[in-house]
């Protein structure tokens, strides 16, 4: 049973109260023997009604997700398929990138050695099966490439110095001939 009182009930109580008060006014000849119990009961009901009106109403929002709803189920299944497909593609790309990195290191190692034959390639493939060997090969190749770069820089500086000395020699010869 709800604690709320309908507004029509409140109006009926007021009408009853007013009619009883009118009856009491018309019966002024009799000694006033007023029945206050009815008024007290009505006042209590009126106070209860006022309290109910003053209370804030609670509005409950409930959202239900039903798996039986076909669009919801299909969208989740679709999202899972997309996620799994993208994960598989990323895994394959990662393997490809690792293979390219290893192939690049093998090429740089062969270039460092200056020769490649079937036996050396087979041994190199076997060494790439172990991460320690790959690390050692990588360090050797990087050190070799660094030394080659330094040597190239020194050769370039020597060539530039030689060109500068030739230019200075020509200037000296020009000054002497004048």
Buried (B, 14 or more C-beta within 10 A) or exposed (E): EEEEBEEEEBEEBEEEBEEBEEEBEEEEEEEEEEEEEEEEEBEEBBEEBEEBEEEEEEEEEEEEEEEEEEEEEEEEEEEEEEEEEEEEEEEEEEEEEEEEEBEEBBEBBBBBEEEBEEEEEEEBEEBBEEEEEBEEBBEEBEEBEEEEEEEEEEEEEEEEEEEEEEEEEEEEEEEEEE
